[in-house]
Amino acid sequence: MKANKIQQCLCDVILREQAFWCVSNDITSPTHLVDIEEECYAQLGNLLLDEDREEFQDKLKDLYWFIRKFDKV
């Protein structure tokens, strides 16, 4: 089954955020956490209930923090 509109939007947000992290000149900047929230609200505010959008934001933040786990490697 092909991804529906909401699933496509969720995937697009993930792709944009990870692309931004890859080229960031400061992956440790707290700006990334704010950007996750702003991007999710901008792209998904009209598509998802607030509770679902916040859950998605939390999942993206979890991914961000997992990546940050390797700061000193």
mmCIF file as Biopython writes it, N, C-alpha, C and O atoms, coordinates in Angstrom:
data_model
#
loop_
_atom_site.group_PDB
_atom_site.id
_atom_site.type_symbol
_atom_site.label_atom_id
_atom_site.label_alt_id
_atom_site.label_comp_id
_atom_site.label_asym_id
_atom_site.label_entity_id
_atom_site.label_seq_id
_atom_site.pdbx_PDB_ins_code
_atom_site.Cartn_x
_atom_site.Cartn_y
_atom_site.Cartn_z
_atom_site.occupancy
_atom_site.B_iso_or_equiv
_atom_site.auth_seq_id
_atom_site.auth_asym_id
_atom_site.pdbx_PDB_model_num
ATOM 1   N N  . MET A ? 1  ? 0.834  -1.173 0.000  1.0 0.0 1  A 1 
ATOM 2   C CA . MET A ? 1  ? 0.000  0.000  0.000  1.0 0.0 1  A 1 
ATOM 3   C C  . MET A ? 1  ? 0.888  1.248  0.000  1.0 0.0 1  A 1 
ATOM 4   O O  . MET A ? 1  ? 1.857  1.325  0.754  1.0 0.0 1  A 1 
ATOM 5   N N  . LYS A ? 2  ? 0.563  2.187  -0.819 1.0 0.0 2  A 1 
ATOM 6   C CA . LYS A ? 2  ? 1.309  3.440  -0.921 1.0 0.0 2  A 1 
ATOM 7   C C  . LYS A ? 2  ? 1.051  4.309  0.316  1.0 0.0 2  A 1 
ATOM 8   O O  . LYS A ? 2  ? -0.039 4.295  0.888  1.0 0.0 2  A 1 
ATOM 9   N N  . ALA A ? 3  ? 2.083  5.063  0.711  1.0 0.0 3  A 1 
ATOM 10  C CA . ALA A ? 3  ? 1.937  5.975  1.846  1.0 0.0 3  A 1 
ATOM 11  C C  . ALA A ? 3  ? 0.860  7.014  1.545  1.0 0.0 3  A 1 
ATOM 12  O O  . ALA A ? 3  ? 0.783  7.536  0.433  1.0 0.0 3  A 1 
ATOM 13  N N  . ASN A ? 4  ? 0.035  7.306  2.540  1.0 0.0 4  A 1 
ATOM 14  C CA . ASN A ? 4  ? -0.999 8.334  2.368  1.0 0.0 4  A 1 
ATOM 15  C C  . ASN A ? 4  ? -0.395 9.727  2.594  1.0 0.0 4  A 1 
ATOM 16  O O  . ASN A ? 4  ? 0.792  9.863  2.890  1.0 0.0 4  A 1 
ATOM 17  N N  . LYS A ? 5  ? -1.221 10.735 2.450  1.0 0.0 5  A 1 
ATOM 18  C CA . LYS A ? 5  ? -0.754 12.122 2.533  1.0 0.0 5  A 1 
ATOM 19  C C  . LYS A ? 5  ? -0.070 12.414 3.872  1.0 0.0 5  A 1 
ATOM 20  O O  . LYS A ? 5  ? 0.995  13.030 3.900  1.0 0.0 5  A 1 
ATOM 21  N N  . ILE A ? 6  ? -0.663 11.983 4.961  1.0 0.0 6  A 1 
ATOM 22  C CA . ILE A ? 6  ? -0.091 12.246 6.280  1.0 0.0 6  A 1 
ATOM 23  C C  . ILE A ? 6  ? 1.237  11.516 6.435  1.0 0.0 6  A 1 
ATOM 24  O O  . ILE A ? 6  ? 2.206  12.098 6.922  1.0 0.0 6  A 1 
ATOM 25  N N  . GLN A ? 7  ? 1.295  10.269 6.034  1.0 0.0 7  A 1 
ATOM 26  C CA . GLN A ? 7  ? 2.538  9.508  6.121  1.0 0.0 7  A 1 
ATOM 27  C C  . GLN A ? 7  ? 3.635  10.136 5.274  1.0 0.0 7  A 1 
ATOM 28  O O  . GLN A ? 7  ? 4.793  10.181 5.689  1.0 0.0 7  A 1 
ATOM 29  N N  . GLN A ? 8  ? 3.282  10.616 4.102  1.0 0.0 8  A 1 
ATOM 30  C CA . GLN A ? 8  ? 4.260  11.289 3.247  1.0 0.0 8  A 1 
ATOM 31  C C  . GLN A ? 8  ? 4.783  12.555 3.916  1.0 0.0 8  A 1 
ATOM 32  O O  . GLN A ? 8  ? 5.982  12.833 3.871  1.0 0.0 8  A 1 
ATOM 33  N N  . CYS A ? 9  ? 3.895  13.318 4.533  1.0 0.0 9  A 1 
ATOM 34  C CA . CYS A ? 9  ? 4.314  14.545 5.223  1.0 0.0 9  A 1 
ATOM 35  C C  . CYS A ? 9  ? 5.233  14.227 6.397  1.0 0.0 9  A 1 
ATOM 36  O O  . CYS A ? 9  ? 6.230  14.916 6.612  1.0 0.0 9  A 1 
ATOM 37  N N  . LEU A ? 10 ? 4.898  13.184 7.157  1.0 0.0 10 A 1 
ATOM 38  C CA . LEU A ? 10 ? 5.746  12.784 8.274  1.0 0.0 10 A 1 
ATOM 39  C C  . LEU A ? 10 ? 7.138  12.406 7.781  1.0 0.0 10 A 1 
ATOM 40  O O  . LEU A ? 10 ? 8.142  12.819 8.362  1.0 0.0 10 A 1 
ATOM 41  N N  . CYS A ? 11 ? 7.195  11.634 6.726  1.0 0.0 11 A 1 
ATOM 42  C CA . CYS A ? 11 ? 8.487  11.234 6.151  1.0 0.0 11 A 1 
ATOM 43  C C  . CYS A ? 11 ? 9.259  12.436 5.632  1.0 0.0 11 A 1 
ATOM 44  O O  . CYS A ? 11 ? 10.479 12.499 5.783  1.0 0.0 11 A 1 
ATOM 45  N N  . ASP A ? 12 ? 8.568  13.386 5.026  1.0 0.0 12 A 1 
ATOM 46  C CA . ASP A ? 12 ? 9.225  14.596 4.530  1.0 0.0 12 A 1 
ATOM 47  C C  . ASP A ? 12 ? 9.854  15.396 5.668  1.0 0.0 12 A 1 
ATOM 48  O O  . ASP A ? 12 ? 10.965 15.909 5.529  1.0 0.0 12 A 1 
ATOM 49  N N  . VAL A ? 13 ? 9.151  15.502 6.785  1.0 0.0 13 A 1 
ATOM 50  C CA . VAL A ? 13 ? 9.697  16.220 7.938  1.0 0.0 13 A 1 
ATOM 51  C C  . VAL A ? 13 ? 10.947 15.515 8.447  1.0 0.0 13 A 1 
ATOM 52  O O  . VAL A ? 13 ? 11.944 16.167 8.756  1.0 0.0 13 A 1 
ATOM 53  N N  . ILE A ? 14 ? 10.901 14.198 8.536  1.0 0.0 14 A 1 
ATOM 54  C CA . ILE A ? 14 ? 12.068 13.431 8.975  1.0 0.0 14 A 1 
ATOM 55  C C  . ILE A ? 14 ? 13.247 13.688 8.039  1.0 0.0 14 A 1 
ATOM 56  O O  . ILE A ? 14 ? 14.361 13.940 8.497  1.0 0.0 14 A 1 
ATOM 57  N N  . LEU A ? 15 ? 13.005 13.625 6.748  1.0 0.0 15 A 1 
ATOM 58  C CA . LEU A ? 15 ? 14.076 13.843 5.773  1.0 0.0 15 A 1 
ATOM 59  C C  . LEU A ? 15 ? 14.684 15.237 5.886  1.0 0.0 15 A 1 
ATOM 60  O O  . LEU A ? 15 ? 15.905 15.390 5.843  1.0 0.0 15 A 1 
ATOM 61  N N  . ARG A ? 16 ? 13.838 16.250 6.030  1.0 0.0 16 A 1 
ATOM 62  C CA . ARG A ? 16 ? 14.340 17.623 6.144  1.0 0.0 16 A 1 
ATOM 63  C C  . ARG A ? 16 ? 15.175 17.805 7.406  1.0 0.0 16 A 1 
ATOM 64  O O  . ARG A ? 16 ? 16.245 18.412 7.371  1.0 0.0 16 A 1 
ATOM 65  N N  . GLU A ? 17 ? 14.678 17.278 8.516  1.0 0.0 17 A 1 
ATOM 66  C CA . GLU A ? 17 ? 15.416 17.437 9.766  1.0 0.0 17 A 1 
ATOM 67  C C  . GLU A ? 17 ? 16.762 16.721 9.713  1.0 0.0 17 A 1 
ATOM 68  O O  . GLU A ? 17 ? 17.784 17.296 10.089 1.0 0.0 17 A 1 
ATOM 69  N N  . GLN A ? 18 ? 16.773 15.485 9.254  1.0 0.0 18 A 1 
ATOM 70  C CA . GLN A ? 18 ? 18.042 14.758 9.225  1.0 0.0 18 A 1 
ATOM 71  C C  . GLN A ? 18 ? 19.015 15.400 8.242  1.0 0.0 18 A 1 
ATOM 72  O O  . GLN A ? 18 ? 20.222 15.398 8.484  1.0 0.0 18 A 1 
ATOM 73  N N  . ALA A ? 19 ? 18.522 15.938 7.157  1.0 0.0 19 A 1 
ATOM 74  C CA . ALA A ? 19 ? 19.399 16.628 6.210  1.0 0.0 19 A 1 
ATOM 75  C C  . ALA A ? 19 ? 20.021 17.858 6.864  1.0 0.0 19 A 1 
ATOM 76  O O  . ALA A ? 19 ? 21.197 18.151 6.650  1.0 0.0 19 A 1 
ATOM 77  N N  . PHE A ? 20 ? 19.240 18.570 7.653  1.0 0.0 20 A 1 
ATOM 78  C CA . PHE A ? 20 ? 19.724 19.753 8.366  1.0 0.0 20 A 1 
ATOM 79  C C  . PHE A ? 20 ? 20.790 19.352 9.386  1.0 0.0 20 A 1 
ATOM 80  O O  . PHE A ? 20 ? 21.807 20.034 9.518  1.0 0.0 20 A 1 
ATOM 81  N N  . TRP A ? 21 ? 20.566 18.258 10.102 1.0 0.0 21 A 1 
ATOM 82  C CA . TRP A ? 21 ? 21.564 17.804 11.077 1.0 0.0 21 A 1 
ATOM 83  C C  . TRP A ? 21 ? 22.866 17.442 10.377 1.0 0.0 21 A 1 
ATOM 84  O O  . TRP A ? 21 ? 23.947 17.733 10.891 1.0 0.0 21 A 1 
ATOM 85  N N  . CYS A ? 22 ? 22.778 16.820 9.227  1.0 0.0 22 A 1 
ATOM 86  C CA . CYS A ? 22 ? 23.978 16.369 8.504  1.0 0.0 22 A 1 
ATOM 87  C C  . CYS A ? 22 ? 24.888 17.522 8.088  1.0 0.0 22 A 1 
ATOM 88  O O  . CYS A ? 22 ? 26.110 17.372 8.076  1.0 0.0 22 A 1 
ATOM 89  N N  . VAL A ? 23 ? 24.313 18.656 7.752  1.0 0.0 23 A 1 
ATOM 90  C CA . VAL A ? 23 ? 25.116 19.776 7.269  1.0 0.0 23 A 1 
ATOM 91  C C  . VAL A ? 23 ? 25.312 20.877 8.313  1.0 0.0 23 A 1 
ATOM 92  O O  . VAL A ? 23 ? 25.930 21.904 8.031  1.0 0.0 23 A 1 
ATOM 93  N N  . SER A ? 24 ? 24.795 20.661 9.494  1.0 0.0 24 A 1 
ATOM 94  C CA . SER A ? 24 ? 24.901 21.663 10.551 1.0 0.0 24 A 1 
ATOM 95  C C  . SER A ? 24 ? 26.359 21.903 10.926 1.0 0.0 24 A 1 
ATOM 96  O O  . SER A ? 24 ? 27.162 20.971 10.973 1.0 0.0 24 A 1 
ATOM 97  N N  . ASN A ? 25 ? 26.686 23.149 11.190 1.0 0.0 25 A 1 
ATOM 98  C CA . ASN A ? 25 ? 28.043 23.452 11.645 1.0 0.0 25 A 1 
ATOM 99  C C  . ASN A ? 25 ? 28.153 23.305 13.167 1.0 0.0 25 A 1 
ATOM 100 O O  . ASN A ? 25 ? 29.236 23.471 13.728 1.0 0.0 25 A 1 
ATOM 101 N N  . ASP A ? 26 ? 27.021 22.991 13.843 1.0 0.0 26 A 1 
ATOM 102 C CA . ASP A ? 26 ? 27.044 22.756 15.286 1.0 0.0 26 A 1 
ATOM 103 C C  . ASP A ? 26 ? 25.899 21.816 15.658 1.0 0.0 26 A 1 
ATOM 104 O O  . ASP A ? 26 ? 24.822 22.264 16.052 1.0 0.0 26 A 1 
ATOM 105 N N  . ILE A ? 27 ? 26.135 20.536 15.533 1.0 0.0 27 A 1 
ATOM 106 C CA . ILE A ? 27 ? 25.119 19.535 15.830 1.0 0.0 27 A 1 
ATOM 107 C C  . ILE A ? 27 ? 24.686 19.609 17.294 1.0 0.0 27 A 1 
ATOM 108 O O  . ILE A ? 27 ? 23.602 19.139 17.637 1.0 0.0 27 A 1 
ATOM 109 N N  . THR A ? 28 ? 25.514 20.190 18.160 1.0 0.0 28 A 1 
ATOM 110 C CA . THR A ? 28 ? 25.190 20.268 19.582 1.0 0.0 28 A 1 
ATOM 111 C C  . THR A ? 28 ? 24.318 21.473 19.936 1.0 0.0 28 A 1 
ATOM 112 O O  . THR A ? 28 ? 23.929 21.632 21.093 1.0 0.0 28 A 1 
ATOM 113 N N  . SER A ? 29 ? 24.017 22.298 18.983 1.0 0.0 29 A 1 
ATOM 114 C CA . SER A ? 29 ? 23.218 23.498 19.241 1.0 0.0 29 A 1 
ATOM 115 C C  . SER A ? 29 ? 21.789 23.156 19.653 1.0 0.0 29 A 1 
ATOM 116 O O  . SER A ? 29 ? 21.145 22.319 19.021 1.0 0.0 29 A 1 
ATOM 117 N N  . PRO A ? 30 ? 21.289 23.802 20.714 1.0 0.0 30 A 1 
ATOM 118 C CA . PRO A ? 30 ? 19.898 23.578 21.117 1.0 0.0 30 A 1 
ATOM 119 C C  . PRO A ? 30 ? 18.888 24.094 20.078 1.0 0.0 30 A 1 
ATOM 120 O O  . PRO A ? 30 ? 17.693 23.810 20.164 1.0 0.0 30 A 1 
ATOM 121 N N  . THR A ? 31 ? 19.381 24.838 19.119 1.0 0.0 31 A 1 
ATOM 122 C CA . THR A ? 31 ? 18.518 25.316 18.039 1.0 0.0 31 A 1 
ATOM 123 C C  . THR A ? 31 ? 17.845 24.157 17.315 1.0 0.0 31 A 1 
ATOM 124 O O  . THR A ? 31 ? 16.725 24.298 16.824 1.0 0.0 31 A 1 
ATOM 125 N N  . HIS A ? 32 ? 18.510 23.030 17.246 1.0 0.0 32 A 1 
ATOM 126 C CA . HIS A ? 32 ? 17.942 21.868 16.556 1.0 0.0 32 A 1 
ATOM 127 C C  . HIS A ? 32 ? 16.645 21.402 17.218 1.0 0.0 32 A 1 
ATOM 128 O O  . HIS A ? 32 ? 15.710 20.993 16.529 1.0 0.0 32 A 1 
ATOM 129 N N  . LEU A ? 33 ? 16.585 21.460 18.534 1.0 0.0 33 A 1 
ATOM 130 C CA . LEU A ? 33 ? 15.373 21.042 19.240 1.0 0.0 33 A 1 
ATOM 131 C C  . LEU A ? 33 ? 14.220 22.003 18.960 1.0 0.0 33 A 1 
ATOM 132 O O  . LEU A ? 33 ? 13.082 21.576 18.767 1.0 0.0 33 A 1 
ATOM 133 N N  . VAL A ? 34 ? 14.516 23.278 18.940 1.0 0.0 34 A 1 
ATOM 134 C CA . VAL A ? 34 ? 13.496 24.278 18.627 1.0 0.0 34 A 1 
ATOM 135 C C  . VAL A ? 34 ? 13.043 24.119 17.184 1.0 0.0 34 A 1 
ATOM 136 O O  . VAL A ? 34 ? 11.853 24.226 16.885 1.0 0.0 34 A 1 
ATOM 137 N N  . ASP A ? 35 ? 13.985 23.866 16.299 1.0 0.0 35 A 1 
ATOM 138 C CA . ASP A ? 35 ? 13.653 23.688 14.891 1.0 0.0 35 A 1 
ATOM 139 C C  . ASP A ? 35 ? 12.725 22.488 14.684 1.0 0.0 35 A 1 
ATOM 140 O O  . ASP A ? 35 ? 11.818 22.549 13.854 1.0 0.0 35 A 1 
ATOM 141 N N  . ILE A ? 36 ? 12.941 21.414 15.419 1.0 0.0 36 A 1 
ATOM 142 C CA . ILE A ? 36 ? 12.057 20.254 15.317 1.0 0.0 36 A 1 
ATOM 143 C C  . ILE A ? 36 ? 10.626 20.666 15.627 1.0 0.0 36 A 1 
ATOM 144 O O  . ILE A ? 36 ? 9.702  20.334 14.885 1.0 0.0 36 A 1 
ATOM 145 N N  . GLU A ? 37 ? 10.450 21.384 16.716 1.0 0.0 37 A 1 
ATOM 146 C CA . GLU A ? 37 ? 9.104  21.822 17.108 1.0 0.0 37 A 1 
ATOM 147 C C  . GLU A ? 37 ? 8.487  22.752 16.077 1.0 0.0 37 A 1 
ATOM 148 O O  . GLU A ? 37 ? 7.325  22.595 15.703 1.0 0.0 37 A 1 
ATOM 149 N N  . GLU A ? 38 ? 9.261  23.710 15.624 1.0 0.0 38 A 1 
ATOM 150 C CA . GLU A ? 38 ? 8.742  24.676 14.650 1.0 0.0 38 A 1 
ATOM 151 C C  . GLU A ? 38 ? 8.385  24.015 13.323 1.0 0.0 38 A 1 
ATOM 152 O O  . GLU A ? 38 ? 7.347  24.311 12.733 1.0 0.0 38 A 1 
ATOM 153 N N  . GLU A ? 39 ? 9.242  23.131 12.865 1.0 0.0 39 A 1 
ATOM 154 C CA . GLU A ? 39 ? 8.997  22.443 11.591 1.0 0.0 39 A 1 
ATOM 155 C C  . GLU A ? 39 ? 7.766  21.544 11.690 1.0 0.0 39 A 1 
ATOM 156 O O  . GLU A ? 39 ? 6.945  21.498 10.774 1.0 0.0 39 A 1 
ATOM 157 N N  . CYS A ? 40 ? 7.647  20.836 12.802 1.0 0.0 40 A 1 
ATOM 158 C CA . CYS A ? 40 ? 6.482  19.965 12.983 1.0 0.0 40 A 1 
ATOM 159 C C  . CYS A ? 40 ? 5.190  20.771 13.025 1.0 0.0 40 A 1 
ATOM 160 O O  . CYS A ? 40 ? 4.185  20.380 12.431 1.0 0.0 40 A 1 
ATOM 161 N N  . TYR A ? 41 ? 5.225  21.891 13.725 1.0 0.0 41 A 1 
ATOM 162 C CA . TYR A ? 41 ? 4.017  22.720 13.784 1.0 0.0 41 A 1 
ATOM 163 C C  . TYR A ? 41 ? 3.685  23.287 12.408 1.0 0.0 41 A 1 
ATOM 164 O O  . TYR A ? 41 ? 2.527  23.280 11.990 1.0 0.0 41 A 1 
ATOM 165 N N  . ALA A ? 42 ? 4.696  23.774 11.712 1.0 0.0 42 A 1 
ATOM 166 C CA . ALA A ? 42 ? 4.468  24.385 10.397 1.0 0.0 42 A 1 
ATOM 167 C C  . ALA A ? 42 ? 3.952  23.374 9.382  1.0 0.0 42 A 1 
ATOM 168 O O  . ALA A ? 42 ? 3.036  23.677 8.617  1.0 0.0 42 A 1 
ATOM 169 N N  . GLN A ? 43 ? 4.527  22.182 9.368  1.0 0.0 43 A 1 
ATOM 170 C CA . GLN A ? 43 ? 4.182  21.199 8.347  1.0 0.0 43 A 1 
ATOM 171 C C  . GLN A ? 43 ? 2.995  20.314 8.724  1.0 0.0 43 A 1 
ATOM 172 O O  . GLN A ? 43 ? 2.287  19.812 7.851  1.0 0.0 43 A 1 
ATOM 173 N N  . LEU A ? 44 ? 2.782  20.127 10.021 1.0 0.0 44 A 1 
ATOM 174 C CA . LEU A ? 44 ? 1.786  19.147 10.450 1.0 0.0 44 A 1 
ATOM 175 C C  . LEU A ? 44 ? 0.655  19.726 11.295 1.0 0.0 44 A 1 
ATOM 176 O O  . LEU A ? 44 ? -0.270 19.011 11.681 1.0 0.0 44 A 1 
ATOM 177 N N  . GLY A ? 45 ? 0.734  21.011 11.577 1.0 0.0 45 A 1 
ATOM 178 C CA . GLY A ? 45 ? -0.260 21.651 12.441 1.0 0.0 45 A 1 
ATOM 179 C C  . GLY A ? 45 ? -1.693 21.481 11.970 1.0 0.0 45 A 1 
ATOM 180 O O  . GLY A ? 45 ? -2.608 21.375 12.786 1.0 0.0 45 A 1 
ATOM 181 N N  . ASN A ? 46 ? -1.895 21.455 10.659 1.0 0.0 46 A 1 
ATOM 182 C CA . ASN A ? 46 ? -3.245 21.319 10.109 1.0 0.0 46 A 1 
ATOM 183 C C  . ASN A ? 46 ? -3.607 19.867 9.781  1.0 0.0 46 A 1 
ATOM 184 O O  . ASN A ? 46 ? -4.751 19.576 9.434  1.0 0.0 46 A 1 
ATOM 185 N N  . LEU A ? 47 ? -2.641 18.964 9.890  1.0 0.0 47 A 1 
ATOM 186 C CA . LEU A ? 47 ? -2.877 17.567 9.524  1.0 0.0 47 A 1 
ATOM 187 C C  . LEU A ? 47 ? -3.087 16.645 10.718 1.0 0.0 47 A 1 
ATOM 188 O O  . LEU A ? 47 ? -3.822 15.662 10.628 1.0 0.0 47 A 1 
ATOM 189 N N  . LEU A ? 48 ? -2.439 16.963 11.838 1.0 0.0 48 A 1 
ATOM 190 C CA . LEU A ? 48 ? -2.472 16.083 12.995 1.0 0.0 48 A 1 
ATOM 191 C C  . LEU A ? 48 ? -3.091 16.774 14.199 1.0 0.0 48 A 1 
ATOM 192 O O  . LEU A ? 48 ? -3.045 17.998 14.323 1.0 0.0 48 A 1 
ATOM 193 N N  . LEU A ? 49 ? -3.663 15.982 15.070 1.0 0.0 49 A 1 
ATOM 194 C CA . LEU A ? 49 ? -4.078 16.504 16.366 1.0 0.0 49 A 1 
ATOM 195 C C  . LEU A ? 49 ? -2.832 16.922 17.126 1.0 0.0 49 A 1 
ATOM 196 O O  . LEU A ? 49 ? -1.756 16.365 16.904 1.0 0.0 49 A 1 
ATOM 197 N N  . ASP A ? 50 ? -2.961 17.894 18.020 1.0 0.0 50 A 1 
ATOM 198 C CA . ASP A ? 50 ? -1.798 18.354 18.787 1.0 0.0 50 A 1 
ATOM 199 C C  . ASP A ? 50 ? -1.083 17.205 19.486 1.0 0.0 50 A 1 
ATOM 200 O O  . ASP A ? 50 ? 0.147  17.156 19.505 1.0 0.0 50 A 1 
ATOM 201 N N  . GLU A ? 51 ? -1.838 16.295 20.050 1.0 0.0 51 A 1 
ATOM 202 C CA . GLU A ? 51 ? -1.255 15.159 20.765 1.0 0.0 51 A 1 
ATOM 203 C C  . GLU A ? 51 ? -0.389 14.303 19.838 1.0 0.0 51 A 1 
ATOM 204 O O  . GLU A ? 51 ? 0.696  13.872 20.229 1.0 0.0 51 A 1 
ATOM 205 N N  . ASP A ? 52 ? -0.856 14.059 18.631 1.0 0.0 52 A 1 
ATOM 206 C CA . ASP A ? 52 ? -0.092 13.257 17.670 1.0 0.0 52 A 1 
ATOM 207 C C  . ASP A ? 52 ? 1.146  14.000 17.181 1.0 0.0 52 A 1 
ATOM 208 O O  . ASP A ? 52 ? 2.213  13.409 17.020 1.0 0.0 52 A 1 
ATOM 209 N N  . ARG A ? 53 ? 0.995  15.292 16.948 1.0 0.0 53 A 1 
ATOM 210 C CA . ARG A ? 53 ? 2.138  16.101 16.509 1.0 0.0 53 A 1 
ATOM 211 C C  . ARG A ? 53 ? 3.206  16.127 17.602 1.0 0.0 53 A 1 
ATOM 212 O O  . ARG A ? 53 ? 4.394  15.998 17.308 1.0 0.0 53 A 1 
ATOM 213 N N  . GLU A ? 54 ? 2.797  16.292 18.845 1.0 0.0 54 A 1 
ATOM 214 C CA . GLU A ? 54 ? 3.754  16.325 19.949 1.0 0.0 54 A 1 
ATOM 215 C C  . GLU A ? 54 ? 4.443  14.968 20.124 1.0 0.0 54 A 1 
ATOM 216 O O  . GLU A ? 54 ? 5.633  14.913 20.437 1.0 0.0 54 A 1 
ATOM 217 N N  . GLU A ? 55 ? 3.706  13.883 19.923 1.0 0.0 55 A 1 
ATOM 218 C CA . GLU A ? 55 ? 4.314  12.557 19.991 1.0 0.0 55 A 1 
ATOM 219 C C  . GLU A ? 55 ? 5.371  12.396 18.893 1.0 0.0 55 A 1 
ATOM 220 O O  . GLU A ? 55 ? 6.450  11.855 19.134 1.0 0.0 55 A 1 
ATOM 221 N N  . PHE A ? 56 ? 5.052  12.866 17.700 1.0 0.0 56 A 1 
ATOM 222 C CA . PHE A ? 56 ? 6.000  12.801 16.581 1.0 0.0 56 A 1 
ATOM 223 C C  . PHE A ? 56 ? 7.242  13.644 16.888 1.0 0.0 56 A 1 
ATOM 224 O O  . PHE A ? 56 ? 8.365  13.206 16.641 1.0 0.0 56 A 1 
ATOM 225 N N  . GLN A ? 57 ? 7.041  14.851 17.424 1.0 0.0 57 A 1 
ATOM 226 C CA . GLN A ? 57 ? 8.169  15.695 17.823 1.0 0.0 57 A 1 
ATOM 227 C C  . GLN A ? 57 ? 9.061  14.966 18.819 1.0 0.0 57 A 1 
ATOM 228 O O  . GLN A ? 57 ? 10.287 15.001 18.708 1.0 0.0 57 A 1 
ATOM 229 N N  . ASP A ? 58 ? 8.445  14.314 19.780 1.0 0.0 58 A 1 
ATOM 230 C CA . ASP A ? 58 ? 9.217  13.578 20.782 1.0 0.0 58 A 1 
ATOM 231 C C  . ASP A ? 58 ? 10.038 12.462 20.134 1.0 0.0 58 A 1 
ATOM 232 O O  . ASP A ? 58 ? 11.179 12.220 20.528 1.0 0.0 58 A 1 
ATOM 233 N N  . LYS A ? 59 ? 9.466  11.795 19.156 1.0 0.0 59 A 1 
ATOM 234 C CA . LYS A ? 59 ? 10.199 10.725 18.453 1.0 0.0 59 A 1 
ATOM 235 C C  . LYS A ? 59 ? 11.388 11.298 17.680 1.0 0.0 59 A 1 
ATOM 236 O O  . LYS A ? 59 ? 12.467 10.706 17.667 1.0 0.0 59 A 1 
ATOM 237 N N  . LEU A ? 60 ? 11.187 12.444 17.040 1.0 0.0 60 A 1 
ATOM 238 C CA . LEU A ? 60 ? 12.304 13.088 16.325 1.0 0.0 60 A 1 
ATOM 239 C C  . LEU A ? 60 ? 13.387 13.533 17.298 1.0 0.0 60 A 1 
ATOM 240 O O  . LEU A ? 60 ? 14.578 13.402 17.015 1.0 0.0 60 A 1 
ATOM 241 N N  . LYS A ? 61 ? 12.975 14.053 18.430 1.0 0.0 61 A 1 
ATOM 242 C CA . LYS A ? 61 ? 13.950 14.461 19.444 1.0 0.0 61 A 1 
ATOM 243 C C  . LYS A ? 61 ? 14.713 13.247 19.971 1.0 0.0 61 A 1 
ATOM 244 O O  . LYS A ? 61 ? 15.917 13.326 20.214 1.0 0.0 61 A 1 
ATOM 245 N N  . ASP A ? 62 ? 14.016 12.126 20.146 1.0 0.0 62 A 1 
ATOM 246 C CA . ASP A ? 62 ? 14.691 10.901 20.567 1.0 0.0 62 A 1 
ATOM 247 C C  . ASP A ? 62 ? 15.767 10.510 19.551 1.0 0.0 62 A 1 
ATOM 248 O O  . ASP A ? 62 ? 16.878 10.137 19.926 1.0 0.0 62 A 1 
ATOM 249 N N  . LEU A ? 63 ? 15.428 10.598 18.273 1.0 0.0 63 A 1 
ATOM 250 C CA . LEU A ? 63 ? 16.398 10.283 17.231 1.0 0.0 63 A 1 
ATOM 251 C C  . LEU A ? 63 ? 17.574 11.252 17.279 1.0 0.0 63 A 1 
ATOM 252 O O  . LEU A ? 63 ? 18.728 10.835 17.174 1.0 0.0 63 A 1 
ATOM 253 N N  . TYR A ? 64 ? 17.288 12.533 17.436 1.0 0.0 64 A 1 
ATOM 254 C CA . TYR A ? 64 ? 18.337 13.547 17.546 1.0 0.0 64 A 1 
ATOM 255 C C  . TYR A ? 64 ? 19.270 13.223 18.720 1.0 0.0 64 A 1 
ATOM 256 O O  . TYR A ? 64 ? 20.492 13.247 18.574 1.0 0.0 64 A 1 
ATOM 257 N N  . TRP A ? 65 ? 18.686 12.921 19.878 1.0 0.0 65 A 1 
ATOM 258 C CA . TRP A ? 65 ? 19.505 12.628 21.061 1.0 0.0 65 A 1 
ATOM 259 C C  . TRP A ? 65 ? 20.292 11.335 20.886 1.0 0.0 65 A 1 
ATOM 260 O O  . TRP A ? 65 ? 21.405 11.217 21.400 1.0 0.0 65 A 1 
ATOM 261 N N  . PHE A ? 66 ? 19.736 10.373 20.175 1.0 0.0 66 A 1 
ATOM 262 C CA . PHE A ? 66 ? 20.496 9.154  19.902 1.0 0.0 66 A 1 
ATOM 263 C C  . PHE A ? 66 ? 21.728 9.483  19.060 1.0 0.0 66 A 1 
ATOM 264 O O  . PHE A ? 66 ? 22.819 8.982  19.332 1.0 0.0 66 A 1 
ATOM 265 N N  . ILE A ? 67 ? 21.558 10.307 18.059 1.0 0.0 67 A 1 
ATOM 266 C CA . ILE A ? 67 ? 22.679 10.725 17.211 1.0 0.0 67 A 1 
ATOM 267 C C  . ILE A ? 67 ? 23.703 11.494 18.040 1.0 0.0 67 A 1 
ATOM 268 O O  . ILE A ? 67 ? 24.910 11.309 17.883 1.0 0.0 67 A 1 
ATOM 269 N N  . ARG A ? 68 ? 23.207 12.357 18.922 1.0 0.0 68 A 1 
ATOM 270 C CA . ARG A ? 68 ? 24.101 13.138 19.795 1.0 0.0 68 A 1 
ATOM 271 C C  . ARG A ? 68 ? 24.874 12.276 20.775 1.0 0.0 68 A 1 
ATOM 272 O O  . ARG A ? 68 ? 25.912 12.695 21.287 1.0 0.0 68 A 1 
ATOM 273 N N  . LYS A ? 69 ? 24.386 11.092 21.038 1.0 0.0 69 A 1 
ATOM 274 C CA . LYS A ? 69 ? 25.058 10.164 21.944 1.0 0.0 69 A 1 
ATOM 275 C C  . LYS A ? 69 ? 26.499 9.908  21.494 1.0 0.0 69 A 1 
ATOM 276 O O  . LYS A ? 69 ? 27.352 9.540  22.302 1.0 0.0 69 A 1 
ATOM 277 N N  . PHE A ? 70 ? 26.758 10.103 20.224 1.0 0.0 70 A 1 
ATOM 278 C CA . PHE A ? 70 ? 28.067 9.818  19.652 1.0 0.0 70 A 1 
ATOM 279 C C  . PHE A ? 70 ? 28.918 11.087 19.463 1.0 0.0 70 A 1 
ATOM 280 O O  . PHE A ? 70 ? 29.827 11.101 18.633 1.0 0.0 70 A 1 
ATOM 281 N N  . ASP A ? 71 ? 28.630 12.136 20.221 1.0 0.0 71 A 1 
ATOM 282 C CA . ASP A ? 71 ? 29.375 13.389 20.110 1.0 0.0 71 A 1 
ATOM 283 C C  . ASP A ? 71 ? 30.879 13.199 20.287 1.0 0.0 71 A 1 
ATOM 284 O O  . ASP A ? 71 ? 31.667 13.832 19.584 1.0 0.0 71 A 1 
ATOM 285 N N  . LYS A ? 72 ? 31.274 12.360 21.190 1.0 0.0 72 A 1 
ATOM 286 C CA . LYS A ? 72 ? 32.694 12.264 21.565 1.0 0.0 72 A 1 
ATOM 287 C C  . LYS A ? 72 ? 33.417 11.097 20.894 1.0 0.0 72 A 1 
ATOM 288 O O  . LYS A ? 72 ? 34.556 10.787 21.243 1.0 0.0 72 A 1 
ATOM 289 N N  . VAL A ? 73 ? 32.766 10.460 19.947 1.0 0.0 73 A 1 
ATOM 290 C CA . VAL A ? 73 ? 33.393 9.301  19.290 1.0 0.0 73 A 1 
ATOM 291 C C  . VAL A ? 73 ? 34.341 9.751  18.207 1.0 0.0 73 A 1 
ATOM 292 O O  . VAL A ? 73 ? 34.961 8.920  17.544 1.0 0.0 73 A 1 
#
